[in-house]
Amino acid sequence: MPGLEEALIGQVAERVIPSGINYVKAWWSGKRMLILGPARSGKTSFINYLESDILFPERRSKITTKVKKRKTFVFSLGDKRKVRIPIWKPRDVPGQVSPKEHVSYVERYKPDCLVIVLDATKFFLDPGHEAESSLEWLKEFCQYLDSLLIEDPGLARNINSMVVVMNKWDKIPSKDDKDEEANKEAFTVYVREVLDQFLANEFYRKEGSNVIQIIPCALVESKYKKALADYAVNSVASSLRE
């Protein structure tokens, strides 16, 4: 679907709950979305924001212990909101399970869109704590995902998009805008290296036609207000196309 990026400039992708015939259309042709990532990275906060368009103060959230189906909604985009992309019951996956089990959800639910939520504060950890690193989680996930998509090229072709959300960006210190941009570039380089090293399949490979977006995000009330959360929503919406 051409022109989505242009349609999103200067506005946020509106989320609408369908009813009647539009609900049936969403069931029939809606995109399937999986929200994945390590424990306590903010997966539930991301999908809560998709549903409510509200940011809450930072708080300790309940642990997600099983896959949760969430409300079906429609991305409504463009100046006159004519571009509509139905999302059929997006699923929030528990982070306490292994990256290998996260990949099993990809095999089971056959999503059109993968949203990977990582904790930006856990990229670089002291020796002995590497297993808690978001980057280590991503490496393991990508290795298992790559094996699955090589074995099942049909599933690889079914995946429409993947977006990596670097959450808790409000906790990454920066002195000014220049420092902020340097942080974004550095974090993006580390994530891109993992993606390019461990993914080489029909969905994604280095220098292939598909692009995986990597974006900073803050899903609680912070100095960024709703800017980064809205940009994350727009990035996911613009990544989906017919």
N, C-alpha and C positions, 0 to 999 in steps of 0.2 A: 504494500500500500504506500505509494509515493507521497512525499511531502509531509510526513508526520512530524519530522524535526522542525520544519518551518511552522507547522500548525501549533506547536507547543510554545513558540517563542513568546515570552511576556505573560504567560498565563499558566495556570496549573490544570493538569488533567482532572476534570471533574469525575467523581465516582457516583453513579446512580444505581439504586436498587431496582431491578426490573420487576415487572408484574405482568400478569396476563400473557398475551401472545409473545411479548418480549422475553418473558421468563422461559417460555418454551423454546424460543430461538436461542437463548443462552445455553439451555440444556443441549440443543442440537448442534450448535456451531461454536459454543464458547471455548475460549482458550483455557487450558489446564495449567495452573501455576503451583510450583512447589517452593516453599521457603525453607532453606537448609542452612546449616552452619553449626559451629561448636556450641556447647552449653553456655548460657548466660551472655550470648553475643548480642541479643536484641531481636531475635526472629519474631517473637510474639508482639513486641513493640512495633515492629515494622507493619505487620498485618493489622494490628489495632489501628494504626494511623491510616492505612488504606481504607478501613471501614468507617472511621469516625472523623478523620481530618482534624483531630485534636491532639495536641501535645500535652503531656502531663509532667508535673515535677518529677525529678528522679526519685525512684522508690524501688524497694526490693520486690520483684514480681514473683508470682508463683511459678514453680518449676513445671514445664510442660512434660507430661509423662507418657503421652500417647499422641498419635497423629490426630489433629483436629481439623474437621471440615469447617470452613468459615462461610460467610454469606456470599452468595453470588452477586456480582456487581458488574456494571458496564463502565469502561473508560469512555468518557464523552469529551471529544477534543475539537479544536479548531475555533475560529472566530464565531461561527454560528453553531458550534457543537454538533456538526454533521458527521464527524468521524466517530464511529462507535465501535468499541472492541469489547465484547462480553467476556468476562472471566468467570468460569464455572467453579464455584466452591473451592477457592484456593486452600491449600493444605499447609498447616504449620506442623513441622516435624520436631520431635523432642531432640534436644542437643546432647542428652546424656548417653545416647547410643554412639557406636563407633562410626567413623567415616564410611567404612564398608557397608554398614547397615543403611546409612543415608543413601548410598548408591542403590541399594536394593529397593528403596522407595521410588527411585527414578525408573527402575525396571518395572515395578508394580503399577505405578500410576501413569507412566508414559506422558509426562508433562510437555506442554509447548514452551513453557518458560521456567527457567531456574533462577531463583534469587538466592544468592549466597551471602549471608550476613556474617561478617567477621568483626571481632573486637579489635579496634585499632590500638588499644592500650596494651594488647598482648602480642604484638608483632615481634618485639625484640625483648627477650627475657634472659635473665642471668643463667649461667651454666648450671645444669642440673634441673632446670625447669622447662627445657625445650619442648617436652611433651604437651605443655599447656599452651604453646604458641599457636596463634591463629594461622600462621604461615605453615607450620608443621601439619596442622589439621588439613589445610588446603592441599598440601602436597599429597597426603595420603588419599584424600577424597579424589583428586584428579587422576591418580594412578588407577584406582578402582573404576572410576567413571570411564577412563580411556579404554580399559580392558572390556568393559561392558559394551561400549559403543562400537568398538572394533568387531566384537563378536556379533553384534546386532546392528548392522548398518541401517536397517529400517527405523529403529528407534533413534539413531543419530540424526536421520533426516527429519524425524518428527519434531525434534527440539528446534524451536523457532528462535530462541534467544536465551542468553545467560547474562546476568548483571551481578557484579560483585560489589556489595555495599560495605564500606569500611565504617562501621558504626562507632559511636562514642568519640567522634572527632572533636567534640567540645572539650575533651580531656587532654588533647594533644597541644602542648604549649607552643605559642607563637607570639613573637613580639609585635609584628606588623604584617601588612598584606604580602610583602615580599617573602617574609619568613613562612607565612601560610602557604604560598605557592610552592616554595622549596620543599615543604613537608609533603604536600600533595604529590609532587613529582617523585620524591624519594619513595614514598609508600607505593605509588603506582608502579614504579620500576620493579620493586620486590614482588608484587603480585603478578605482574606481567611475566616475569622470569619463570615463576612457577607454572603459569598457564602454558607458556610456550615450551617449557621443558617436558611437561607431563601429559599434554594433550596433543594428539596427532591422529584424528579420526575424521569421519565425514562431516561431523558438525563443526569442529574447530581444529585448526592446525596453524602453526606459525606461518604468517604471510598468506593465509587462506582468505576467502572472501567474507567469512563471518567475523564480526567484531564483538568481543566481550567488553562491555563497559565496566570501568572501575571508578567508583565514586565515593567521596567522603560523605558521611551522614551523621546527624545528631537527632535522636528520636525522643529527646526529653526537652523540657524548657531550658533554654540556654541563650548565650549571646547571639546565636545564629537565628533565634526565633524559629520560624517555619521554613526558612530559605533552603537549608540543606535537605530537610525531609521532603519538601515539595520537589526539589530537584531529583531526588531519588525516585519519587513517584513518576515524574515526567520521563526519567530515563527508562524505567520499566515499561511505561506506556509506549514510548517511541521505539522501543526495541521489538515490539510486537507488530507484525505485518502479515498481510495475506500472502 
